[in-house]
Amino acid sequence: MPKNTKEVQLSVKAKEEMAVGVYANLAKVTSGEHDSMLDFVMIDHSSATPESANGYLVARVVVANSHLPAVADMLNKHLAQMLKDK
């Protein structure tokens, strides 16, 4: 942490429907010049045929490209810990 920077306690609140989360079994990233869009999709395998399937966008998160390295680092550390704990 840089000098002269105070640590701040962050309290995050969410509406109940947001707090329970959603299920996704596919993620897609689309990037532009300044930001990236992370789309989380739930594919309904119960209605799938060999030729097609229905997918439902359950969440979309737009992130500044400058934040992507921190997001990737956080996910990689989490995955490494999960694999270590197995």
Backbone torsions as a table, in degrees:
resi	resn	phi	psi	omega
1	MET	NA	134.7	-179.9
2	PRO	-61.4	154.7	176.9
3	LYS	-62.0	154.6	178.5
4	ASN	63.1	23.4	177.3
5	THR	-112.4	125.0	178.9
6	LYS	-90.0	143.2	174.5
7	GLU	-77.5	134.0	-177.2
8	VAL	-114.7	134.2	175.3
9	GLN	-80.0	122.1	-179.0
10	LEU	-105.2	124.4	176.9
11	SER	-108.5	117.5	-177.4
12	VAL	-104.8	129.9	178.3
13	LYS	-116.4	148.8	179.1
14	ALA	-142.9	147.5	172.3
15	LYS	-65.6	152.7	-175.0
16	GLU	-54.8	-43.5	-177.5
17	GLU	-65.4	-27.6	176.3
18	MET	-80.7	-37.5	-175.9
19	ALA	-67.1	-29.5	-179.1
20	VAL	-75.0	-19.1	177.3
21	GLY	80.4	178.5	179.5
22	VAL	-135.6	158.9	178.3
23	TYR	-97.8	133.3	175.3
24	ALA	-135.3	139.5	176.4
25	ASN	-120.6	16.7	175.4
26	LEU	-154.2	138.8	175.0
27	ALA	-129.9	143.8	179.8
28	LYS	-135.2	138.7	178.9
29	VAL	-116.9	129.8	175.4
30	THR	-122.3	128.5	-176.4
31	SER	-115.5	141.5	172.9
32	GLY	-114.8	-168.5	-177.0
33	GLU	-65.3	-38.2	-173.3
34	HIS	-114.0	-21.5	-177.7
35	ASP	-146.6	166.8	178.6
36	SER	-125.7	149.3	-179.6
37	MET	-113.6	124.3	176.9
38	LEU	-104.1	112.3	178.5
39	ASP	-101.2	131.1	177.6
40	PHE	-112.4	125.6	-171.8
41	VAL	-123.1	142.4	171.7
42	MET	-108.0	116.4	177.7
43	ILE	-89.6	127.7	-179.8
44	ASP	-88.5	95.3	-178.4
45	HIS	-71.6	-19.2	-178.3
46	SER	-68.3	-24.7	179.7
47	SER	-106.4	8.2	-175.9
48	ALA	-76.7	147.7	171.7
49	THR	-120.7	170.7	177.0
50	PRO	-59.3	-23.0	-177.5
51	GLU	-96.4	-22.5	-175.1
52	SER	-157.5	164.0	175.7
53	ALA	-149.7	157.5	176.4
54	ASN	-96.8	132.9	175.8
55	GLY	-122.7	145.4	-178.4
56	TYR	-125.5	123.3	175.4
57	LEU	-68.0	117.4	-178.1
58	VAL	-104.8	-18.9	177.0
59	ALA	-161.7	145.8	174.6
60	ARG	-134.4	127.1	179.9
61	VAL	-122.4	127.0	177.2
62	VAL	-103.4	127.1	-175.5
63	VAL	-126.6	136.9	173.9
64	ALA	-62.6	136.7	-179.5
65	ASN	-57.6	-28.8	178.4
66	SER	-66.2	-18.8	179.5
67	HIS	-92.8	-14.1	-175.6
68	LEU	-59.1	-40.7	178.1
69	PRO	-59.3	-38.7	178.7
70	ALA	-68.3	-39.0	178.0
71	VAL	-65.2	-45.6	179.5
72	ALA	-62.5	-41.7	179.2
73	ASP	-63.1	-43.6	179.6
74	MET	-61.8	-45.4	179.6
75	LEU	-65.2	-41.7	179.0
76	ASN	-63.8	-41.0	177.5
77	LYS	-64.7	-41.7	179.6
78	HIS	-64.0	-44.9	179.4
79	LEU	-63.7	-42.9	179.0
80	ALA	-59.8	-42.2	179.1
81	GLN	-66.5	-41.3	177.9
82	MET	-60.6	-44.4	-179.2
83	LEU	-68.3	-34.8	177.2
84	LYS	-66.2	-37.5	-177.3
85	ASP	-75.2	-13.5	-178.2
86	LYS	-69.0	NA	NA
